[in-house]
Amino acid sequence: MAQRVIHHFDTCPQRTLGVVALSTAQAEAIEEAVQKARAARPDLDHHFTEGRHDEGPGA
């Protein structure tokens, strides 16, 4: 998943991207993998927001 996120911003930098997980464990694993992938690509940092959208209703 993390490599797909990086690929998305390499090929479609003008488009936004959302990643949906079906469990907390999945969300945490995806978040960790994306953070590791981002470490090698600081040029993409501006595509990532600080705020998370999983804190809304029902979260």
Helices and strands as residue ranges (DSSP letters): H 2-11, H 24-39, G 42-47
